């Protein structure tokens, strides 16, 4: 089990959560969109939230600004989180608009709120588990989509709830965070989504 747990830190890395949320969003509302449209949006999301941050990370790594893909150092987290904020703002303004993708739009607004909160926390020397922040945001979003579409996809909700627990165990096993940091991440991610949930349910 100790060898398996770290896998959850990579599978549910914060970089992958926007693409996961977008995929689940289209899965619930598959009949409302054309395949071409889904492909274009997913390509945009993957490019902006995965490839660009990875390239930016490699640049920071080459200049000695970060030490690891998990970015354990508090000071090293500021620039990547700031980049993430700009990427999310770009998405909600130009691509994931409230008129066309209202539910997904509010998910990204919640992600922006939680990312800003994590960024501000750094200036108070508070390290937030970005893994827990991201996976809890996704879990609340999936829960909201299930209610919104009356899909009765209870197994999907349970899957993400259990996955959240495995991610927390993974971060503890890897000694990446304290229980307090995991709890703070869980609360920030969940509350940020819950605050906006009732705007689109």
C-alpha positions, 0 to 999 in steps of 0.5 A: 500500500505504501508503494501505491499511495504516492501514485495518487499524488501524481494522478490527482496532481493539481495540474490535471484537475482542470482537465478532469473537471472539464471532462466530467462536465462534458460527460454529464452534458454530452448531448448538449455539445458537438464532438468538435466543440468538446475537442477544442475546449479540452485542447485549450484546457490541456494546453493552458493548464498542463503544458504551459505550466510544465514548460514554465516549471522547466524554466524555473527549474533551470534557473534554480527558482524551484527544486521539485514538481511538487514545489514544497518550498513556500517561497517557490510557490508564489510565482506558479500560483500567480501564473495559475491565476492569470491562466484561469482569468484568461480562460473564464474571460475568453474561453469558458464563458458564463453564457456557453459553459455556466457550470464550468465557468463557476468551477473555474471562478471557484478555482481562482478564488481558492488559488488566490487564497492559497497565494495570499496564505503564503505571505502569512507563512501558511503552506496549503496542500494544493493537492487537497485544494484541487481534489476537494474542488473537483469532488464538490463540482462533481457532486454539484453536477450530479444534483444539477443534471439529476444524474444519480451518478452516486458511484462517481461522487463516491469515487471522488470522495474516496480518491480525496481520502487517498490523496490525503493519505498519499501526501502524508505518506510522502511527508509532503504536508502536515495534517493541518496543511491538508485540512486547510487545503480541503477547506479552501477547495471545498468552501470556494466551490460551495460558495459559488455552487448555488449560483448554478444549481 
